[in-house]
Each structure stands twice: as structure tokens, then as C-alpha cells.
Amino acid sequence: MPKTVLLPHKEHPPNTAETSYRNLEFVDWDAVFGYLGFPVFLKPAYGGGWRDVYKCDDREAFFRPTTGRAT
């Protein structure tokens, strides 16, 4: 089983506001990336077949608004 970290979706779900996620500014991203290592793969909680999966080779790619699709 690969190492996994659960993160909220990049878009706000219905009936939520920006302030709902204000605690994310306190995420220790260095610890997250240190735990996971690179590359990391971003994928939705539901789905399969590599649909909507993205590969990030470094921290900059992770925070870029769009990432390259995994192949």
C-alpha cells in the first residue's frame, strides 16, 4: 500500500466558504512531502482507471494550478 495523505479538493464543496479551510495554512507541507517523497500522485477519493490522476515531481508542480496528467 503506498503512503497516503488525505487532502481536501481544490474546489470548495457546496455550502462551504473560504474560511472553512483556513486551518490548511498550518499544514506542515515539508513534513507531508518528507513523508510521501516525490513523485506524488494526486487522485480523487472516488474513481479509477487513472482518470483524473496527476503526477507531481516536485513541490512546485504540486502547488501549480494545473499539473501534468499521469501516464
C-alpha positions in Angstrom: 0.0 0.0 0.0 1.5 3.4 -1.0 1.9 6.1 1.6 -1.2 8.2 1.6 -2.3 11.7 2.8 -5.9 12.8 2.6 -6.3 16.4 1.3 -9.4 18.4 0.6 -10.5 19.0 -3.0 -9.1 22.1 -4.7 -12.6 23.5 -5.2 -14.9 24.3 -2.4 -17.8 21.9 -2.0 -21.3 23.4 -2.0 -22.3 25.3 1.2 -18.7 26.0 2.3 -16.7 29.2 2.3 -13.0 30.0 2.1 -12.9 30.3 5.9 -13.9 26.6 6.1 -10.3 25.7 5.1 -8.3 28.4 6.9 -6.6 25.7 9.0 -4.8 24.4 5.9 -2.4 27.3 6.2 -1.0 25.4 9.2 -0.2 22.2 7.3 3.4 21.4 7.6 4.0 20.8 3.9 7.7 20.0 4.4 6.6 17.1 6.7 4.0 15.9 4.2 6.4 15.9 1.3 9.1 14.3 3.6 6.7 11.5 4.5 5.5 10.9 0.9 8.6 11.6 -1.1 8.5 12.5 -4.8 6.9 11.9 -7.1 3.5 12.1 -5.6 0.2 11.3 -7.3 -3.0 13.3 -6.8 -6.2 11.4 -7.3 -9.8 11.8 -6.4 -11.2 9.7 -3.5 -13.6 8.1 -5.9 -12.7 6.9 -9.3 -10.4 4.5 -11.0 -8.6 3.7 -14.2 -6.1 6.5 -13.7 -8.8 9.0 -14.6 -8.1 12.5 -13.1 -4.8 11.4 -11.6 -1.9 13.8 -11.7 1.8 13.3 -11.1 3.9 15.9 -9.3 7.6 15.5 -9.5 8.4 18.3 -7.0 6.9 20.9 -4.6 6.5 23.5 -7.3 4.4 21.1 -9.5 2.2 20.3 -6.5 1.3 23.9 -6.0 1.0 24.8 -9.7 -2.7 25.5 -10.6 -2.6 22.7 -13.2 -0.4 19.7 -13.3 0.5 17.2 -15.9 -1.7 14.2 -16.3 -0.2 10.9 -15.2 0.5 8.5 -17.9 
